[in-house]
Amino acid sequence: MIAKRGHYGAFLQEEWDLLQRMILLAHEKLSVPVTCKIRVFPEIDKTVRYAQMLEKAGCQLLTVHGRTKEQRGPLSGTASWEHIKAVRKAVTIPVFANGNIQCLQDVERCLRDTGVQGVMSAEGNLHNPALFEGRSPAVWELAEEYLDLVRQHPCPLSYVRAHLFKLWHHTWRQLIKQPGGPSSICWVCPRLQVHQQLREELAKVKTLEGIAAVSLELKLRCQEEMSRWQGKKPPSDLPFFHWICQPYIRPGPRDGSKNAGACSKRALEEEEGSMEVLSKNKQKKQLRNPHKTFDPSVKPKYAKCDQCGNPKGNRCVFNLCRGCCKKRAFRETADCPGHGLLFKTKLEKSLAWKGAQLGRQEPQQAGPSTPAGFSEVTGSTLA
C-alpha cells in the first residue's frame, strides 16, 4: 500500500510510456548497466510484451517475480514459473527468477524448469540466510554471525532488529496443536510464551549489546529445549524444530481465517464482558507509555490545515501543516517560528555577511594613495 500511495513499484506497470522513458534516460546517462525487477500480468502474452518493451528501452538484466501485483500478504499464493519461462524465451538479455524459493533444491528446479540465468530469494533468504548453501543451521549460529558483521560495519538498530525478528520468527510465533483435541483448536506452548517476552525485550532494547544479550538468552533457552526433544519429531507443521533456520511460508486466506477462528480472542472477550481487548500493536504502545489511551472520545481534536486538510501546527503563523507551511515560507521568503522555518532570517544574515565581506575588501583596494606602512600593519593584524 505504501508503493500504491507513492505511485511506484508494480503500480507503474500499466504506464508503459513512462517506464520506457525512465529506463531509456537511465540507460543513456548512467555508466553502469540498468537492471529491472517486475511482477507479471495475469496474461502470459502481455507479460512477454512488457518484458520486451523494457529490453528495448535499455534494460540489461531483468528479474521476473512470478506473481501479480494483487498477490501480496495473505493473498501471495504460488508464483507462476510459466510466466518466467515465457519471458526467458522471448528476450535476449539475462533473466533472473523470483518466487517459490524455499530451499536449494527449489533453486536447482527453477533453473531447470525455466531456463533462467539466475535465481533470487527474498523472504526465504531472510529467514534462512544459508539457503543458497543448502544448509539449515541453528538460528543462533547465523544470528551470531550477523551480529559480528554489524560490529564490523555499524548500521541503524532498526535494521538489526528487523533481521533478528526474521531469524527468530518461528521461535516466538510457533503454534502447537492441542494434544488430543480438535485440529482447529490451537494453544501457545508455555515455553514459547517466555520467548514472546524476549521478543518484547528485543523490540524495546536501545543498544547493540542489549540486542546481542536477548539473542544469547534465546540461544540458551532453545538449547535447553533442544536437549529435551532430542530424537523426537517436531510437534508442529514445521519441517524442522523452531530453533532451526527454515523459510517462512505465508498462510493463505483460507488458512488465515481458519486460524483466526481457532484462537481464543473471541472467547476471551465474551468472558470479560464488554471489556475491549487491545490489538498487539496497541498493547506494545501501552507498554512503552502506560498513560496512553485509545478511547476516541478523549482523543484531542486537531484543527485542519487551510490547504490540504492535515492537522495544522498550533503555532504556525500561516495556519498550515508543516509541509504546506514550508512551501509557502520558501515561496514568500518568510519565517514561521512555530515550525522552525527561518527563510527570511537566514537570507538577512546572508546579505549582512556579504555586506561585511565587501566592506573588508574596500580598504584593501584603496590603491597607491594608501600609506605604505598601513597595509603591512593591517596584514600583520589579520594574521
Buried (B, 14 or more C-beta within 10 A) or exposed (E): EEEEEEEEBBBBBEEBEEBBEBBBEBBEEEEEEBEBBBBBBEEBEEBBEBBBBBBEBBBBBBBBBBBBBEBBEEEBBEBBBBBBBBBBEBBEBBBBBBBBBBBBEBBEBBBEEBEBEBBBBEBBBBBBBBBBEEBBBBBBBBBBEBBEEBEEEEEEBEEBBEBBBBBBBBBBBBBBBEEEEEEEEBBBBEBBEEBEEBBBBBEEBEEBEBBBBBBBBBBEBBEEBEEEEEEEEBBBEBEBBBBBBBBBBEBBEEEBEBEEEBBEEEEEEEEEEEEEEEEEEEEEEBEEEEEEEEEEEEEEEEEBBEBEEEEBBEEBBBBBBBEBBBEBBEEEEBBBEBBEBBBBEEEEEEEEEEEEEEEEEEEEEEEEEEEEEEEEEEEEEEE
